[in-house]
Amino acid sequence: MSFKGQHILSVSQFDRDRIQQVFQVARSMEPYACRKKRTKVLDGAILGNLFFEPSTRTRVSFGCAFNLLGGEVRETTGMQSSALAKGESLYDTARVLSSYSDVIAMRHPQSGSVAEFAEGSRVPVLNGGDGANEHPTQALLDLFTIEKELAASGQSIDGMHIAMVGDLKFGRTVHSLAKLLCLYKNIRFTLISPTELAMPDTVVSAIENAGHSIELSDSFEGKLAADIVYQTRVQEERFASIDEANLYRGKFRLNQDIYTRHCKSNTVIMHPLPRDSRQDANELDNDLNLNPNLAIFRQADNGVVIRMALFALTLGVEHLVSKYECDVPWYSNKSSFSPL
Ligand code: NCD
């Protein structure tokens, strides 16, 4: 099962074996991510990091992952500064930019755009989010995080209870994660959202067809005693107007008091980030920062090793990483990778 030369466009490309293959390579990346060692396995390789939609963590973690493997990163950000604004097709952009790069990571506001771009690309393309459609690398890092966090209390993904909360209509991360979870067994899903922002029917059907149990709710009340609470932001950029987005902002605010009253003592809190910390939203209050079950920053850290693994696998160097190893001469206090 080789990933070499392949695009990573959708979670539908994965089965459980392929997921474990990515996770195994990701675990082997941890010493490099925490600067215990470095590797130059991608010395000379170029990542085209094309982000046509706002992003901090996804864009920077793709770039950082590539740098940690010894490669160079070329950034293009924003539609207006690219020739797409002059009417160039995704196909033409892909033909040209894939000549300048060895691999491309791309985010774009339209559903299906990254797959369309990939048709014109001569190098592997990794989908960093296409509209409200998919975000496969986020889903892999979310799943990796869930597996690690649950393992710490002797649990596994099979049989777990996950509550997904917030904008489940436009949130691409929950779409991709729910589809990946269809590969597992006997999961209990609680989907909490305003009715207007419910999970799309196609995803609900996929969950049902996988034999999982599913409960829909428009309120937190009595629904948060899950193994994982996956909170999301109202995706205001996908609404017709800010006024419409404002109708839903702040509907589900999780803070320590609600956690203590409604969650289990070890419920893991996740969020793809950014959390909307403005007062009228505040979906994950800062008073949770000291809660050891708040996994959001470990989740973001995991994004780096997952993306390192995907680059190593798609460029076919996963077995050569340690061969090109060298020392880290500078001071670093990152003694372990994203400690629990
Ligand atoms: C998410 C995204 O862009 O879909 N962020 C991310 O990639 N970590 C979620 C969001 O923006 O709310």
Residues whose N, C-alpha, C, O or C-beta is under 5 A from the ligand:
A	BS01	NCD	T58 G129 R172 T173 R233 P272 L273 P274
